[in-house]
Amino acid sequence: MNKLDTSYDETLRVHTLRELNILDTAPEDRFDRLTRLAKRMFNVPIALVSLIDSDRQWFKSSIGLPVSQTARSVSFCGHAILQNEAFVVPDASLDPRFATNPLVLGEPHIRFYAGQPLKLGNGIVLGTLCIIDSVPRSFSDEDREALRDLAKIVENELIAIHMAVEDELTGLPNRRGFLHQAQKTISLCYRLGKPAALIFFDLTRFKQINDQYGHDEGDRALKTFGRLLDNLTRESDTSARLAGDEFVLLMNDASAEAAKECVARLEKGVRDYNEHSGKPYDIRFNEGIVELDLQTDHSVQLLLKLADAMMYQQKRKRMD
C-alpha cells in the first residue's frame, strides 16, 4: 500500500475534529438517514459517514459494515480527504494503491469505493460520506453530483454541531464545548494519575472598553485576548470563552506551577500587544488557578467554581 500524504495542516484538521466532541458518540438518526438513503440510491451494500482521526477512521454512521472503526493506514477515506471532489476507485483489486489492502484481500472485500470529502465552513476536511461495493463498477458524473448533494447535507449537520460548541466571536470552544471536552480530560487524568491545572481568566475593566470605545472595539479586545490565549495552548490543552469577558484554560498533565508559568507567558504576550497595538486602552486580566486533586473526585463545574473564587481573591488584592 502507498503511504498516505498528510502534508496539509494535519494538526489543525485533527484539532478541529476533536473539538466537535463527536468522536465515539452514539449513533444519530440524522446521520443514519443519510447513509440509508445513499445505500438505496446507489444500490450498494455499505454506506458510511467516516471521520478521520489521527490514526483511525471512525464511523459516525455505518450501514452494512459491522465495525465502528478501522485503522487509518488501511482506509480509502484517508486518501479521499486529500481531494476537492469525490474520490472514486472503480476496482480496488486493479489499483496499485489498494490491491494489497487487507480490506480488499479480506472482509469486506472492497472493490468499488466512492467518497465525497466532508468540509466545515472554514474548508477543513473532517472525513467523507462514502459508498462501498464488493464488485467493480463505474461512477458517472450524475452519480458524482448525487453523492456531492448528499454529502452537503451531512456537512450541514456537522456545521450545526460545530456552531453549537464554538464561540462565534473568538472561534474558541464555548461553555458547552469546554464542559464536554474538559470532563473527558479530567476523567483521563484521574484514570492515569496525571496532574491537571485549570486557569480562570477575567478581563479587567472590560465594561469600560465597551462604554468608552463601543461594542465593536470590545469585540476586538475579546478576539485579541482569545487569540493570545489560544497561541499558548498545547494540543492536549483546552482553552475556551465561557461567557462575556470570562475565559478558561485546562492544562493536561500540568501542575499549578506550570499554570503560573503559562500565565506569565500570557502576561508578556498581552504587554507586547498593548505596547504595539496603538489602541487607546490596555487589555488586562485577572486569573485564578486550581490544581486537580487526584485524591478527590472533582467535576469540571466545581473546578471552575474554585478557580473563579481564586480569581476574585486575586482581583480584590490588586484593588487594595
C-alpha positions, 0 to 999 in steps of 0.5 A: 500500500502507498503511504498516505500524504498528510502534508496539509495542516494535519494538526489543525484538521485533527484539532478541529475534529476533536473539538466537535466532541463527536468522536465515539458518540452514539449513533444519530438518526440524522446521520443514519438517514443519510447513509440509508438513503445513499445505500438505496440510491446507489444500490450498494451494500455499505454506506458510511459517514467516516471521520478521520482521526489521527490514526483511525477512521471512525464511523459516525454512521455505518450501514452494512459494515459491522465495525465502528472503526478501522485503522487509518493506514488501511482506509480509502477515506484517508486518501479521499480527504486529500481531494476537492471532489469525490474520490472514486476507485472503480476496482480496488483489486486493479489499483496499485494503491489498494490491491494489497489492502487487507480490506480488499484481500479480506472482509469486506472485500472492497472493490468499488469505493466512492467518497465525497470529502466532508468540509466545515465552513472554514474548508477543513476536511473532517472525513467523507460520506462514502459508498462501498461495493464488493464488485467493480463498477463505474461512477458517472458524473450524475452519480458524482453530483448525487453523492456531492448533494448528499454529502452537503447535507451531512456537512450541514449537520456537522456545521450545526454541531460545530456552531453549537460548541464554538464561540462565534466571536473568538472561534474558541470552544464555548461553555458547552464545548469546554464542559464536554471536552474538559470532563473527558480530560479530567476523567483521563487524568484521574484514570492515569494519575496525571496532574491537571491545572485549570486557569480562570481568566477575567478581563479587567475593566472590560465594561469600560472598553465597551462604554468608552470605545463601543461594542465593536472595539470590545469585540476586538479586545475579546478576539485579541485576548482569545487569540493570545490565549489560544497561541499558548495552548498545547494540543492536549490543552483546552482553552475556551470563552465561557461567557462575556469577558470570562475565559478558561484554560485546562492544562493536561498533565500540568501542575499549578506551577506550570499554570503560573508559568503559562500565565506569565507567558500570557502576561508578556504576550498581552504587554507586547500587544498593548505596547504595539497595538496603538489602541487607546486602552490596555487589555488586562486580566485577572486569573485564578488557578486550581490544581486537580486533586487526584485524591478527590473526585472533582467535576469540571463545574466545581473546578471552575467554581474554585478557580473563579473564587481564586480569581476574585481573591486575586482581583480584590488584592490588586484593588487594595 
